[in-house]
């Protein structure tokens, strides 16, 4: 059975909607739609109606390409709205064996003890380290024996008002959300390899108007940050420096987007405010403008990474993705700025389907959202809908909310006792009629004892089981 998953990357420069088909063979990309963003600036929604219109147009285009409808929706949210805290939780294991419920209880405890501002709510609760009976660096405690489980989590929180605005914009486009995912987290799912996650890597999604950074080490994300600068700033710089209209400046960035170009060749550009006239500009000047903005952006990102305190945990280096990484020479510049660390320009992981979509780093987040919807998240997580997720689960059958774990256990125990007392009920066989059932309680008076004695002296009547057996033998 296959599921159609819609991933919507709500970017500040472009809305990207990707439809993927997920079945037992994996993921296949079957549709994509893009639309220039309106109503969103630097990751923040400024006009719900315009944002909703952009989202709807991108969705309609993706559906036309795919030729089918979607069944599940996963939407990105910019890091501009988020803050993160670390928290830990400890629980006892009465039965001495650690299962999903024990891990969930520990994560719930970490969730409750976290110091979250009132105007924020939790988006992801991501465990990055487990301890069993004091033993550290447990990769996965499932199935282990112990009496005490401790978990350390990275909790991503989001402004309640901003999350509400995003939901309104999506709902106004006629879309019902199943999950909301931090954009940097989604990009990490689509680009980072297993070895990079294990050794530790810093992923930077360099988009049109924003850059989202996440540090992934071991089991999960350890740090995330946001910068309100992107490739659109290069376009603005070119427009001002060359005194040419913004659309022409965008064309120049795309066609001559090299950080180092010593060519003295000249190109003609229309003049801002009087496009009937043109003037000549050398490619060297264009290159210098692009280089200056790219260098400044990378230096700010390097400073954010330096201040994060996670630099010593990074063994796999820096991974860059997003539309801005298409600039020629960006990798070498990044390597020099990030203290000669290994730098890789990442495209989304190879999957079946539309090849041109998968090989474009600008689509990393949208494809990562589809992969998240298919169950390719961290080993354990409490998601935006407050539901427990774990790697390999059938995500189409969501687990109960962690708030209702204990109520669910009570219901299961009650059902088990009912089945144990009457095993034939599961097969739809009623052994005793309601009017024949006796209330088996301790007699409270001599009168009740006398009644019971009288009943025992009565002539024995055929029981319901005997009647049932006679009916069966008559049929055969």
Residue pairs with C-beta under 8 A, 6 or more apart in sequence:
1 23
2 21
2 22
2 23
3 21
3 22
3 23
3 71
3 72
3 373
3 374
3 396
4 19
4 20
4 21
4 22
4 30
4 66
4 68
4 69
4 70
4 71
4 72
5 19
5 20
5 21
5 22
5 27
5 70
5 71
5 72
5 73
5 74
5 370
5 373
5 374
6 17
6 18
6 19
6 59
6 62
6 70
6 72
6 73
6 74
6 175
6 370
7 17
7 18
7 19
7 20
7 74
7 75
7 76
7 186
7 366
7 367
7 368
7 369
7 370
7 372
7 373
8 15
8 16
8 17
8 55
8 58
8 59
8 73
8 74
8 75
8 76
8 170
8 175
8 366
8 369
9 15
9 16
9 17
9 18
9 76
9 183
9 186
9 363
9 365
9 366
9 369
10 37
10 40
10 51
10 55
10 75
10 76
10 77
10 78
10 166
10 169
10 183
11 37
11 40
11 76
11 78
11 183
11 207
11 208
11 209
11 210
11 365
12 37
12 40
12 41
12 42
12 43
12 78
12 207
12 208
12 209
12 210
12 230
12 232
13 36
13 37
13 207
13 208
13 209
13 230
13 231
13 232
13 323
14 34
14 35
14 36
14 37
14 208
14 323
14 362
15 34
15 35
15 36
15 37
15 54
15 55
15 57
15 58
16 32
16 33
16 34
16 58
16 362
16 363
16 365
16 366
17 32
17 33
17 34
17 55
17 58
17 59
17 61
17 62
17 366
18 29
18 31
18 32
18 62
18 357
18 363
18 366
18 367
18 369
18 370
19 29
19 30
19 31
19 32
19 62
19 63
19 65
19 66
19 68
19 70
19 370
20 27
20 28
20 29
20 30
20 351
20 353
20 367
20 370
20 371
20 373
20 374
21 27
21 28
21 30
21 353
22 28
22 370
22 373
22 374
25 352
26 351
26 352
26 374
27 351
27 352
27 353
27 370
27 371
27 374
28 351
28 352
28 353
29 351
29 352
29 353
29 354
29 357
29 358
29 367
29 370
30 65
30 66
30 67
30 68
30 353
30 354
31 62
31 63
31 64
31 65
31 66
31 67
31 68
31 354
32 61
32 62
32 65
32 354
32 357
32 363
32 366
33 57
33 58
33 59
33 60
33 61
33 62
33 63
33 64
33 65
34 58
34 61
35 54
35 55
35 57
35 58
35 61
36 54
37 51
37 54
37 208
38 47
38 50
38 51
38 53
38 54
39 45
39 46
39 47
39 48
39 49
39 50
39 51
39 52
39 53
39 54
39 169
40 46
40 51
40 54
41 209
42 80
42 209
42 210
42 228
43 78
43 79
43 80
43 81
43 209
43 210
43 226
43 228
44 78
44 80
44 81
44 162
45 51
45 162
45 165
45 166
45 169
48 165
48 168
48 169
48 172
49 172
51 169
52 168
52 169
52 170
52 172
52 173
53 173
55 169
55 170
55 173
55 175
56 173
56 174
59 173
59 175
63 69
63 70
65 354
72 178
72 373
72 396
73 170
73 175
73 176
73 177
73 178
73 179
73 373
74 177
74 178
74 179
74 180
74 181
74 186
74 369
74 370
74 372
74 373
75 166
75 170
75 177
75 179
75 180
75 181
75 369
76 180
76 181
76 182
76 183
76 186
76 365
76 366
76 369
77 123
77 158
77 162
77 163
77 166
77 180
77 181
77 182
77 183
78 183
78 210
78 212
78 226
79 182
79 183
79 184
79 210
79 212
79 213
79 224
79 225
79 226
80 210
80 226
80 228
81 158
81 159
81 162
81 163
82 123
82 156
82 157
82 158
82 159
82 182
82 224
82 226
83 117
83 120
83 156
83 157
84 154
84 155
84 156
84 157
84 223
84 224
85 114
85 115
85 116
85 155
85 157
86 152
86 153
86 154
86 155
87 110
87 111
87 113
87 114
87 115
87 152
87 153
87 155
88 110
88 113
88 150
88 151
88 152
88 153
89 106
89 107
89 108
89 109
89 110
89 111
89 112
89 113
89 150
89 151
89 153
90 106
90 109
90 148
90 149
90 150
91 102
91 105
91 106
91 109
91 148
91 149
92 147
92 148
92 149
93 102
93 146
93 147
93 148
93 149
96 145
96 146
96 147
97 143
97 144
97 145
98 132
98 141
98 142
98 143
98 144
98 145
98 146
98 149
99 142
99 143
100 142
100 388
100 390
100 399
101 405
101 409
102 141
102 149
103 127
103 130
103 141
103 142
103 149
103 151
103 380
103 390
104 382
104 388
104 402
104 405
105 405
106 127
106 149
106 150
106 151
107 125
107 127
107 151
107 153
107 380
107 382
107 388
107 402
108 382
108 402
108 405
109 151
110 125
110 127
110 151
110 152
110 153
110 155
111 122
111 125
111 153
111 155
111 382
111 402
114 122
114 153
114 155
116 122
116 155
116 157
117 157
119 159
119 160
119 161
120 157
120 158
120 159
120 160
121 157
121 158
121 160
121 163
122 155
122 156
122 157
122 158
122 382
122 386
123 156
123 157
123 158
123 163
123 180
123 182
123 384
124 154
124 155
124 156
124 181
124 182
124 185
124 221
124 381
124 382
124 383
124 384
125 153
125 155
125 381
125 382
126 153
126 154
126 155
126 156
126 220
126 221
126 378
126 380
126 381
127 151
127 152
127 153
127 219
127 220
127 378
127 379
127 380
127 381
128 152
128 153
128 154
128 217
128 218
128 219
128 220
128 221
128 222
129 136
129 137
129 138
129 151
129 152
129 218
129 219
130 138
130 139
130 140
130 141
130 149
130 150
130 151
130 152
131 138
131 149
131 150
131 151
132 138
132 141
132 144
132 146
132 148
132 149
132 150
133 146
133 147
133 148
134 148
138 144
139 218
139 219
140 379
141 149
154 220
154 221
154 222
154 223
156 182
156 185
156 221
156 224
163 180
166 180
167 177
170 177
171 177
178 373
178 385
179 372
179 373
179 383
179 384
179 385
180 384
181 368
181 369
181 372
181 384
182 212
182 214
182 224
183 205
183 212
183 365
184 203
184 205
184 212
184 213
184 214
184 221
184 224
185 214
185 221
185 224
185 368
185 372
186 364
186 365
186 366
186 368
186 369
186 371
186 372
187 203
187 205
187 212
187 214
187 321
187 322
187 364
187 365
187 368
188 203
188 214
188 216
188 221
188 368
189 368
189 371
189 372
189 376
189 377
190 321
190 348
190 349
190 364
190 365
190 367
190 368
190 371
191 203
191 319
191 321
191 346
191 347
191 348
191 349
191 364
191 368
192 201
192 203
192 216
192 319
192 346
195 316
196 216
196 316
196 319
197 216
197 217
197 218
198 218
199 314
199 315
199 316
200 215
200 216
200 217
200 218
200 310
200 313
200 314
200 315
200 316
201 215
201 216
201 217
201 314
201 315
201 316
201 317
201 318
201 319
202 213
202 214
202 215
202 216
202 305
202 310
202 314
202 317
202 318
202 319
203 213
203 214
203 215
203 216
203 319
203 320
203 321
203 346
204 211
204 212
204 213
204 301
204 318
204 319
204 320
204 321
204 322
205 211
205 212
205 213
205 321
205 322
205 364
205 365
206 230
206 231
206 297
206 320
206 321
206 322
206 323
206 324
206 325
207 230
207 231
207 322
207 323
207 324
207 362
207 365
208 230
208 231
208 232
208 323
208 324
209 228
209 229
209 230
209 232
209 233
210 226
210 227
210 228
210 229
210 230
211 226
211 227
211 229
211 230
211 297
211 301
211 322
211 324
212 224
212 225
212 226
212 227
213 223
213 224
213 225
213 226
213 227
213 301
213 304
213 305
214 221
214 223
214 224
215 221
215 222
215 223
215 224
215 305
215 308
215 310
215 313
215 314
216 222
217 310
217 313
217 314
219 378
219 379
220 378
220 379
221 378
222 310
222 313
223 308
223 310
225 304
225 308
227 297
227 300
227 301
227 304
229 297
229 300
230 297
230 322
230 323
230 324
231 253
231 323
231 324
231 327
233 293
233 297
234 253
234 289
234 290
234 293
234 294
234 324
234 327
235 246
235 249
235 250
235 253
236 246
236 249
237 289
237 290
237 292
237 293
238 244
238 249
238 252
238 253
238 286
238 289
238 290
239 245
239 246
239 248
239 249
239 272
241 285
241 289
242 249
242 252
242 269
242 281
242 285
242 286
242 289
243 271
243 272
243 279
244 252
244 269
244 270
244 271
244 272
245 270
245 272
245 275
248 269
248 270
252 267
252 269
252 286
253 290
256 267
256 283
256 286
256 287
257 290
257 326
257 327
257 328
258 287
258 290
258 327
258 328
258 329
259 287
259 290
259 291
259 294
259 327
259 328
259 329
259 330
259 333
260 287
260 291
260 329
261 283
261 284
261 286
261 287
262 284
262 287
263 282
263 283
263 284
264 282
264 283
264 284
265 282
265 283
266 280
266 281
266 282
266 283
267 280
267 281
267 283
267 286
268 278
268 279
268 280
269 278
269 279
269 280
269 281
270 276
270 277
270 278
271 277
271 278
271 279
290 327
291 333
294 324
294 327
294 330
294 333
295 333
295 337
297 324
298 333
298 334
298 337
298 338
299 337
302 337
302 338
302 339
305 311
305 338
314 341
316 342
317 338
317 341
317 342
317 343
317 344
318 334
318 335
318 338
318 341
318 342
318 343
318 344
319 343
319 344
319 346
320 330
320 331
320 334
320 343
320 344
320 345
320 346
321 345
321 346
321 347
321 361
321 364
322 361
322 362
322 364
322 365
323 361
323 362
324 330
325 331
325 345
325 346
325 361
326 361
326 362
330 345
331 343
331 344
331 345
334 343
335 341
335 342
335 343
345 361
346 361
346 364
347 358
347 359
347 360
347 361
347 364
348 358
348 359
348 360
348 361
348 363
348 364
348 367
348 368
349 358
349 367
349 371
350 358
351 358
351 367
357 363
357 367
358 367
373 395
374 395
375 389
375 391
375 392
375 393
375 394
375 395
377 383
377 389
377 391
378 391
379 390
379 391
380 388
380 389
380 390
380 391
381 388
381 389
381 390
382 388
382 389
382 402
383 389
385 398
385 401
386 401
386 402
386 403
387 398
387 399
387 400
387 401
387 402
388 399
388 400
388 401
388 402
389 395
389 399
393 399
400 408
418 425
419 425
419 426
422 431
424 430
424 431
425 431
429 468
430 464
431 464
431 465
431 468
432 464
433 464
436 464
443 449
443 452
462 470
